[in-house]
């Protein structure tokens, strides 16, 4: 909250105050005691974002940020072949892999659904998919 000045306050009942800052942003504050020192109130507010974070946001688009791959998890193609669809969904969830199994599910082609999800996990994790027999 560096550089911000409280321009106005509005009371909401006995325990809440809305602070209006000079840049027209607002912050609702719960009063936890009868008297609170100004320094203690300032401790309730989160710090401004570091400058490098702001610069990163300015130089990358939303699409770029969403396209970042998950951190690689140690697994192999044969291990993926041993998993059924549900196990692969659980694997993604347990390891923080941002792949939604529903995006790969086709109720009329369950085997194709498994293969589609398996390939998506392999691509995300940088696992090489063998050609031919070992592929399934």
Secondary structure, DSSP 8 states (H G I E B T S, - for coil): -TT--EEEEEEETTTEEEEEETTS-EEEEE--SS---HHHHHHTS-----HHHHHHHHHS-HHHHHT------S--HHHHHT--HHHHHHHHHHTT----GGGG--TT-HHHHHHHHHHHHHHHHT-----SGGG-
